[in-house]
Amino acid sequence: MSAPGSDEHVRIDAAGDFPGEPDGLERLWTPHRMVYIQGEGKPADPLDAEQCPFCAGPQRSDEDALIVHRGSTAFVILNLFPYNSGHLLVCPYRHVADYTELTQDEVLEVAELTRTAMRVIREVSGPAGFNLGMNQGAVAGAGIAAHLHQHVVPRWEGDANFLPIVGRTKALPILLADTRRQYAEAWPEPGGEGRGA
């Protein structure tokens, strides 16, 4: 079959041809997820801060790196592979892996940025709840185990429907760049007055 307006031959396969036995199920293909599954962008050497995406992010513009807010010892960034829309990460600037390695100032700022992130997300998108957590080590599920990061995942009633369970796919209704902009605009200025960009 040829694509409209094209001289090239394009092969289109019927989805029912792939499961082996026709099963009547529709398939929602998400090939963009292969970047995450195959680990593209992960450091070859996790201990090398030069390869770490959480170390590289603050060297770029907020828009390019998806940074929502920069603090003095930690920053807030959108998760490039979110569990849910609006999934934020709170990261120290220092390349440390374990929570026990944080200084007192880092512990306080990570906690305060997490609280502020929850307030901002509530204001912008009104979730019903949150999942908060740190995966310490690859065996515990940390994708970038060498650089500590606190997950702030907004949750809504019914967000864990059949799609991720059966289809292993998450529907995200808003672009990451739009989410970053909305959260950055709603982030309070130091002292809690006004809005910051």
N, C-alpha and C positions, 0 to 999 in steps of 0.2 A: 504494500500500500504506500502511496506517496503522500507526503505532507502537503497541505494546501499551499499553492504558490511556490513549491519547491520541486527541483528536478531530481533531488536525491531520493533514493529508495529508503523508506523508514519502515522497520518491522514493528508491528504492534501485536503483542501476545495477549491472549485472553487470560485473565487472572485465574480462571478455573483450571487452566492447564498446569499450574504450578503445585498445588498441594498433593499431587499423585493421584488421588481419587477425587472426582468432583464432589464437593461438599456443600455447594450452594452459598458459601460465605463470601461476602465482599471483602476486599483487601484494601486497607488504607496504607499506602506505601509512604514511608518517611525516610528516604535515603539521606537527608541532611543530618540525621542522628548518627550516621556512621562516623562522622568526625569525632564525636564524643566516644562512641563505642571503641573505635580503634586507637583512641588516646592521642589523636593529633593535637598538637599544641602543648602536650604534657612534656615536662623536662626529661631529656634523656638521662641526665644526672640530677636526681631530686635534691641533692645537697648543694648544687651549684646555684647560688642566688641569681646569677646572670641569666639563667634559663627559666627562672620562676615567673609565671604570669602575674602573681601578686606583687612581685618586686618590680616587674616591668610596667605594670598598670599606672602607677603614680608618675612615671616618667613621660606619659602621654597626656593629651588633653582629656578633660573629663568626659567629653562627648565620645571621643574615640575609644577610651578605656571603659566607658559605662560607669564612671565614678559619680556617685550621688553627692558625697560630702567628704571633705578632707579635714581631719582633726590634727592634733599636734603629734600624737603617737600612733594613731590608727585612722583608717578610712573606711568608707562604706561604698561598696561596688555591687552592681547587679551580677547575679550568677549567669554566666554565658549559656549554661545548660540548665535552665530552671526546672524545679519540681512543680512549681505553680507560677502563675503570673505574679510578678512583683517580688520574686525570691531574691533577697539581698544577702550579701556577705559582709561581715565586719572583720577587717583584717588589721593586725598591727603592721606598721611599715617594716619593722625588723623581721628578718627571715629566721623565725623560730618555729619549731615544730610542736612543742609540748606546752600545754597551758601553764605548767609549773615553771616554765622558763620566762614567763612574762614578768616585767617589773611591776611594782605597785601602781605606777602611773598608767601603764598599759592596761592592767586589769581594770582599773577604774574607768578609763576611757572606752574600752571595749564594752563594758557594762552600760555606760551612759549612752554610747552610740546605739546599742541594741535597744534600749528603752526609747530613745528618740525615733529610731527607725519604726518601731511599733506604732508610735503616735502618728508619725507621718503617713504610714500605710493605712492606718485607720481613717485618717482625714481624707486621703485621696481615693481609696477604693473600698472602704468599709467591710473588711473581712469579718467573719464570725469568730475567728480564733487564729492561733499561730502555732507552728512548730519551731522551737528554738533548739540549737544544739551544735556541738563540736564533735566531729568524728576524729578521734585521736589514733592515727596510724592507718595504714592501708587496709589491714585486716578488719578494722572497724568501719570501713567504707569511705575513708578520706581519699578523694580523687587527687588532691595535691597534698600529700601527707607532710611534706617538709615545711610547709608554711601554714601555720595555724589560721583558721577562719571560723567565725561563728555564723551559722546559718540562721536567717530570719525568714521563715516561710509562711506567708499568709494563707489561711484556709477558709473556705466557704462551704456552706451546706451543699452536699451533692457534688463536690469537686472530685471525689473519688468514685466516679460512676463506672459504667461498663468499659469506657474507652481505654483507660490505662490498664484496667484489669484484664480485659479480653484482648484488646487491640494493642496493648503495650505501647500506647501512644497518648500523649498529653496534648490537649487542645489549648493553645495559648492565644487569647483573643486580641492581644495588644503587642505592638512591636517593642523590642527592648529599648530602642532609642526614645520612644514616646514615654515609656515607663520611667526611664532615667530622668527625662526632662520634668515630668510631673512631680516626681519625688524631690528632685533638686529644687524646684520652685517652691515646694511646700516645706522644705527643711528650714527650721527656725534659725535666725541669725544668732550669733553668740549673745547670751543674755536673755534669749527667748523672745526678743522683739522682732516683729516683721518677718519677711520671707527672704530666703537666700536663693541664689541661682548658682 
